[in-house]
Amino acid sequence: MAISFTGSIIARLKKEIANTEREMLERGKKKEKALFKINQLEKDIKLSFSPSDLSSKMTRISKLKAEISKINGLQTTLSKQLVMKKASLKKLLSQDQ
């Protein structure tokens, strides 16, 4: 491959890797916030006496758990993409030398 062509591919891969890592970090923060909120709601449930309040908190916990599940799936996908991109970058860098 031409050096300029390889250089542009390497630059693109580095940018994609940085974006993927940033997105994984953001998703991790969202997951932490959701877990924190679940813990708060579970504590509030123990103190709650109102059936309607209890029901709304349980619904909110269910939604947060679904969100966490979705984040876990997305993080798995992003992790696989990251591994592939890093492998491609390593391969290109070794060929470029």
Protein Blocks (a to p, Z undefined) as FASTA:
>chain_A
ZZklmmmmmmmmmmmmmmmmmmmmmmmmmmmmmmmmmmmmmmmmmmpcbfklmmmmmmmm
mmmmmmmmmmmmmmmmmmmmmmmmmmmmmmmmmmmZZ
